[in-house]
Amino acid sequence: MRYTLRNLMRKEMVTLTAYSSARSEYTGPAEIYLDANEHWTHYVDSDGINRYPDPLQRQLKAKLEETLGLPQEKLVIGNGSDELIDLLFRLFCQPYRDKALILAPTYGAYQVFADINAIQVSSCQLRDDFSIDFDRFEAICNLIANSQLEKGIHKLLFVCSPNNPGGTLVPLEDIKRLARLFQGIVVVDEAYYEFAEAKSAVTLMEEFPNIVVLRTFSKAWALAGARVGFIVAHPEIVQVLNKIKYPYNLSAVAQEAALAALEHKEAVFAGVRQTIEEREYLAKELSRFSFVKEIFPSRANFLLIRVMHAEKLHTYLREKGIIIRDRSSVAGCYGCLRVTVGTPLENQALLKAFSTWEALE
Ligand SMILES: *Cc1c(COP(=O)(O)O)cnc(C)c1O
């Protein structure tokens, strides 16, 4: 790598003196806590809710290590992975100067958080089948390497695997190639990892310290409402992320919910298997409709389908009370709709609505 992790970071983040909360100064057990101006009682039925939560979520991290084998010193837990995407921009990208690179089409949040942080986004379009065009990627990396430093550096590359909205898995070999060609931080977003039945990019971090991996409790772990995500990263990155995050970024309620979910690992994995079966069933049934032109092979809990008259179909379903995602205006997704795999009953309702639409067409 041309840059070290440290000199990819913004200097003011590295030298920042973090807010020191009462709870981060004293962490051991005590009889009496009169240090944080909390109230001595609670009025809602939730034990410990009157107290500030652990800013470093140590119990949850220990549980993550025990359950998923992820080392605690490489973890930062966020208020959803959205918070961590925002923090990565703040840590690495100087507003109005540095840049980020995405493989399009992909998750819209990367662009939004880049905009909020005044970071320009360059885009490397994926092929029609959503595989990576390495000739194009290499050409972009060469352009980046030759552009003048005062014009800003491409600090972050976002690789979503399995990708949203395509559902495509990026093979680890491809991620390695990306990490060799790109001279900044490679952010591998594994929001749908559990559905992919594939090896995680976490296994590449030893060889490539510039790879960081995002995970979430919002999908397979069924906790979208609790807002819990985490990043696996080199301890040098973890240390600075911990300084710049909100001190109490995860509520006590969210920490409890994530801890409880990890207790139910087997049920979660069973739910994942059921979702995968239902996804394959749904793909097979959808392929029977004459107006369905293409179903992209998915390694996630959704299907991207190319249909005739996408917008009209989307509106028709909405009128029937079924909401799916219209991606037809996204470059590379012409005529495409994204359907989340639901319960068997919900999926049947969707198929029934498709049948009545076909009869109308
Ligand atoms: C759903 C999703 C997330 C999850 O975001 P949270 O803030 O953790 O809910 C992250 N990345 C991608 C690509 C997603 O589709």
The ligand as a Gaussian input file, in Angstrom:
#p B3LYP/6-31G(d) Opt

LIG

0 1
 C      -29.986000      -2.901000       4.908000
 C      -28.580000      -2.562000       4.615000
 C      -27.726000      -2.123000       5.632000
 C      -28.205000      -2.033000       7.044000
 O      -28.137000      -0.768000       7.554000
 P      -28.486000      -0.580000       9.114000
 O      -28.196000       0.850000       9.327000
 O      -27.580000      -1.495000       9.874000
 O      -29.922000      -0.945000       9.296000
 C      -26.406000      -1.853000       5.327000
 N      -25.937000      -2.000000       4.085000
 C      -26.732000      -2.434000       3.094000
 C      -26.168000      -2.634000       1.745000
 C      -28.075000      -2.717000       3.324000
 O      -28.841000      -3.122000       2.307000

